Amino acid sequence: MPSHDKQGRAYLKIADAKSGQKIICDGGFTCMDTFETARLCSHANGLYFLCANGHHYISGQADDGIHCIGIYPT
């Protein structure tokens, strides 16, 4: 899995993510505007952010268990 997008911008790493952190999402989320910001929230099931359809757990974006594809730290 890639650790950066095609422009060389690093994806958020799960190990570095924390509740309250601001993130930026790319255009791959149909429930958010391209490069919209969000804030990570914490739940017993992990970290997530709110969107127009409810919420997304960041672990669902980390197929390699490390990098959250389409999510960038601010």
C-alpha positions in Angstrom: 0.0 0.0 0.0 1.2 3.5 -0.7 2.3 5.8 2.1 1.9 9.0 0.0 -0.5 10.2 -2.7 0.7 10.9 -6.3 1.7 14.4 -5.4 4.0 13.1 -2.6 1.7 14.2 0.3 1.9 11.7 3.2 -1.2 9.9 4.3 -2.2 9.9 8.0 -0.7 7.0 9.9 -3.0 5.2 12.4 -0.2 5.1 15.0 0.0 9.0 14.8 -3.7 9.7 14.9 -5.4 10.9 18.1 -8.8 12.1 19.2 -9.4 15.8 18.6 -6.9 15.9 15.7 -7.9 17.8 12.5 -7.6 15.9 9.3 -8.2 16.6 5.6 -9.9 14.1 3.3 -9.3 13.8 -0.4 -12.0 13.6 -3.1 -12.5 9.8 -2.6 -15.2 10.4 0.0 -18.6 10.9 -1.7 -20.1 12.1 1.6 -17.6 15.0 1.9 -16.3 17.8 -0.3 -12.8 17.4 -1.8 -10.1 18.5 0.8 -12.8 19.1 3.5 -11.5 19.1 7.0 -12.8 17.0 9.9 -11.9 16.3 13.5 -11.2 12.8 14.8 -13.4 11.4 17.5 -12.8 8.4 19.7 -15.0 5.4 20.4 -14.4 2.0 21.8 -14.2 0.7 18.2 -11.5 3.2 17.3 -11.0 6.7 15.8 -13.6 8.1 13.4 -14.7 11.4 11.8 -18.2 12.7 11.0 -19.5 13.1 7.4 -22.7 13.8 5.6 -23.7 10.1 5.9 -22.8 9.6 9.5 -19.2 8.6 10.2 -16.1 6.8 9.0 -13.7 4.8 11.1 -10.1 5.6 9.9 -9.1 1.9 10.3 -11.3 1.2 7.2 -9.0 3.3 5.1 -5.8 1.5 6.3 -5.7 -1.7 4.2 -2.0 -2.1 5.2 -2.8 -1.4 8.9 -0.6 1.7 8.8 -1.6 4.4 6.3 -5.1 5.8 6.0 -5.5 6.2 2.2 -7.3 9.5 1.3 -6.8 11.0 4.8 -4.1 13.6 5.5 -2.9 15.0 8.8 -3.1 18.8 9.1 
